[in-house]
Amino acid sequence: MQLNADQVQNALPWGALIAALSDMFARDDVCSPVRHHHTIQVPQDPDATLLLMPAWLPGEYLGVKQVNVFPGNRRHNLPGLTSHYTLSCGKTGLPLMVLDGNELTARRTAAASALASRFLSREDASELLMVGAGRMGRRLIPAHMSVRPIKTVRVWNRSEAASAALVDELRAANIDATICAPDQLQQAAERADIISCATMATEPLVLGEWLKPGAHLDLVGSFTPTMRETDNIAMQRGAVFVDTRAGALSETGDLLLPIAEGAITAEKIIAEFSELCSGKHPGRSGLEDANNAVTVFKSVGASMEDLAAAILAFQRSSQL
C-alpha cells in the first residue's frame, strides 16, 4: 500500500495525530536510535546526503524514513530534497505501507507544536502570530487552531508577497487573517498569545523583550547549531520545554548558542515530551505564576514522531 502527499494529509487529521504523538511519547518501549548520515558521491554534481531515521515498537511496528538531499538537482530543475517512509510489521519485518515522507514530516512537526501548545499555552489564547509563510506555516496555523480558540492570525514573512499569499488562503478558509508588514514584527509579537516560528533564520527574529506575560513561543525552524529564531533573553525569561533533550542539546542553535555564550545552562530545560505526556510534569499549570509565565517550546523532531504518524495513517487507511 502506498500513500501520496494528499492521502497522507487526509489520513492524519490533527486531533487524531496529536493524540497519537502523545501516546507514543508516553510509552517507555519505543526504540528511536540517532539518525544515520551518509555522504553519497554523485558524478558531475555535488555530493548528496542520505539520512536514515529508524524507530520501532518491539513486536508491533518497524519504520524508517529515508531522506535524500541532492543539492545538484537545482540545476536540473528537480527537487533538492525527497523522502519516503516505509512502515513494516514488527513481528515479521514484512512491509505494510510506503508514505510520502515530506508531508508526513511536515504534518507530524506541526502536530508536535500543537501538542506542546496544549500543555504550555494559555487555554484562552486567541491571537496567533505565524513567523514564516512556507510549507510549515501552512500546517502550523491549523494545528494550533485545533487546540486553542484562535480568533485572529497574523502572518509575518521577509517577503510580504509570501505573507499575502498565505493570508489569502486563510481568508478563503474563513479564518480571520491579516498581513504583518516586514517592519511591524515587534508590534505583532508584543500582542500575540502564541508566536510560532518556522523560518531558516540564522539570527534572532523574535526578541525575548517583546514577549508579553503569558505568551507562548513555539520554535520550529532552527535545526542546526548555527540557526536560531530567538535571542538569549527569550531563553532566560521563558520556561523552556523541548521534544527531546538529546536532540535539542545537539542540533539547535536556539539552545546551543545561548548555552555557549553563558546566558543559560542545559538545566534551563524544564521537561521534554516524555515527561509532559506521561504526566510527570503538568506543563504551564505547574509553573510559578502560571497565568503570566512565558513558555518556550523548541522542537527538532524525533523518529518516534514519524513512527506514530505512519502507524496512524496505516490504521486509518486499513479501515477504509
N, C-alpha and C positions, 0 to 999 in steps of 0.2 A: 504494500500500500504506500502511495506517495501523496504528500500534501504540498501544493504550491503556496505562494505567499498569501493569496486571498483565502485559501482553505485553512491555513494556519490561523489567520486572523479570526475567521468565523468559528474555529474550534476552541478559541481561547477568550471567552467573554471575561471582562475584568473581575467580576465578583468571584467566579469560579477559579480564575487564575491566582488571584490574591490569596484565596483560601488554600490553594494547592501549595503555594510557596510557604505559607505559614506552617502548614502541616509538615512540609519537608524539613524546614529549619528546626522544628520541634523534635525531630527524630534523632536518635543517637546511634543509628546503624548505617548512616549514609557514608559511603566511601567517595571522596572527592579529591583525588590527587592534584598536585600542582600541574598546571598545563605544560605541555611539551612545546618547545620552539625548535624548528629545524630550518636551516638555510638551504634553499633549492637553487641550483645553478640553472639559468635559462639562456641558451645560446642567443647571441646578438641582443640581449636585453639585460637589465639589471637583475641581480639576484632576487629571488622571491622568498617568501616566508611561509612555512606551513605550521599552523597552530593546531594542536590536538587537545581537546578538553574532555576527558572521560569522567564518568560518575556512575555509581551503581548502588542498588539496594540488593544485598545478598539474597539470592533465591527468587527475586522478583523481576527487576528490570536492570538492563545494562545499556548505557547510552554514551555516545561520543560525538562531539561537534568537531567538524573539520573546517578550518578557515584557511583559505588560500589568498595570500596577499601578493599580487603580481604588479609591481609598480610600472613595468614596461607596457602594460595594457593600455595606458593612457594614449600612447602614440598610435595604437591600433584601434582607437575608439571603442574599447571594451572596458567593462567594469574592472577596477583595480582590486576589488575585494569580492569574493564569493564564498558562500559557506552552505553547508548542509548538515543535518543532524540525523544520525542513524540510531534508532531505538531497537533493542534486541531483548529477547527473553532472558531473564536472569537465571533460569534453570537449564536451558538447552543451548543458549547462545544464538538461536535462530533469529534472523531479522524479522522485525514486526512492522516497521514503518520508517520511511525516509521523509524528512520535513525540510522545507526551505529554512535555512539557518539564519538568514538576515532578519526575516520577520519574527522568527522565534526569539532571537536575541533582543530585538527592539521591544517586543511585547513583554517579555519577562522582566526586562530592565525597568520599563515604566511601571509594571505591576509591583516590583520591589520598592520603588519610590512611594507608591500608594500605600503599600503595606506599612512602610516606615511612617508615613503621614498619619495613618490610623492610630499609631502608638504615640506620635510626637507632636503633631499639630493640634491646635485648639479645636474642640469639637464644633465651635461656631465659626470657624474660618470661612470667610465668604469672598475674599478677594485674592486672586492668584496672579502673580507676575511670572510669565514664562520668558526666560532669558535664553534665546536661541529659537530659530524658526525652521529648523530642519526636520529630518525624519523623527528624531526623538521628541521634539516639541509637539509634533502632531499626535504622539501617543501619550506623552506625559500629561497633557491637559485633560483628556477624558479619563485617564486613570485616576488623577487626583480628584476629579469631579465625582467619581464613583464612590468616594469615601468621605467627602466633606461637602457641605452645602454651598458650593462655589456659585456666586451670582454674577461676578464680574471677572473677566480675564483680560489682562493687558499683555501685549507681546512686544518684546524688545529684540532687535537684531541689528548688527552693524549695518546691514543693508535694509533700508526702510522698505524697499520693494519686496523683500522676502517677508518682512513683517506684514505688509499689506496683503500678500497672497494668502498667508495663513489666517489672518483676520477675516478675509472674505470667506474662506472655507468654514470658519467657526460660525460666522453670521448665517451662512447658508444652512447650518445645522441648528439654528435658533439659539445660539449661545451669545450672550452679551459680551462682545469682544471689541477692544479698541487698540489702536497702534500706539506704542510708546516711542516717541521720536528718539533718535540716537543720542541726543543731548539731554534727554529727560529721564535717564535711568535712575538717578538718585531720587528724584521726586516720586517715581513709581515704587521704588524699593521701600521708601520710608512709610508708605501707606499699606503695603501688601501684608496679608496674613500669612501667605505661603509664597516663597520665591523658589522656583525650580530652574536650575541652570543646566543646560545641555549644549555646551559650546566646545570649541577647540582652543580656548584661551590658554595662553602661557603667562599672562599677567592678570592680577585680580580685576574682576569686573564689578562684583558686588562687595562693598566695603562693610566691615562689621559695625562701624559707627552709624550706618544707615538703618540698621535693623531695629524695629520698634519692639517694645515689651510684648512678649507673647508670640513673636514671629517664629516661623519655621523655615529654615533654609535647606533646600534639597539640592545636593551637588552630584551631578551625574557625569559631567564631561571629562574631568581630568582622569586619564588612565595611564599616564606615565609620570615618572618622578619630576619632570620639568614642567608639567602642565598644572595650572591652578586657576580656579574661578573666583576665589575669595581670598581675603587677606588674613594676617595673623590676628588682628583684633577680633574678627568674627569667631575664630577658633578659641580665642581667650574668653570672649563673652559667652559663647554658646555652650550648652550641654551637648557633647559630641557623641554620636552613635554611628555605627558602621554596619555594613552587611557582614563582613568577616574581618576580624582583626588582622589575620595573616595577610590577606590581600591588601587591605588598606595601608598597612605599615610597610608594604614592599612596592606598591605600584603608583600611588597618587601623590603628586606634589602638594595637594591641598593639606596633607598631613606631614609629608616628609620635609617640606621646605620650612614650615614653622618650627618643626622639631629641630632641624639642623641649625636654625637661627636662634634657638634657645627661647622661643616665645612660649612653647608648650612642651610637654613630655608625652610619651606614649600612654601614660596613665591618664591623660586627659579623656581618652575614650571610656565612656561610662559603661556601655554594653554593646554587644553585637546581636544579630538577628537570633541566634540560637538561644540567647538569654531572654530576649523580648518574647519570642514565640513560645517558649516553654514556660513562661510566667515567672522566671527568676528575677526579671526586672519589669516593672509595670509601665515604663516609659515616662511621659510627661507627668502623669499623676504622682510619680514617685519623687519628683524634683522639689526642692525647696522653692516656695513661692511659685507653684506650678502655673498659675494663671498668667504670670508675667515673664516666666523663663523663656529665654531664647534657645531654641533647639536647632541642631545642625545634624543632618544625615549625609554621610558620604558613602556612595556605592562604587564598587569597582567590578562587581559581577562575580559569580561563582558557578562552577559547572553543575552544582546541585540545583540551581535555578533552572538551567536548561533541561535537566532531567525531569524536574517537576512539571514543567510546561509540556514536554514531549509526552509524558505519561498521560497527562490530562487530555491532550489532543488525541492521543491514540484511543483512550477510553471513550471519549465523546464521539469520535468518528466511528468506532466499532458499534455504537448503539444506533446509528442511523440506518 
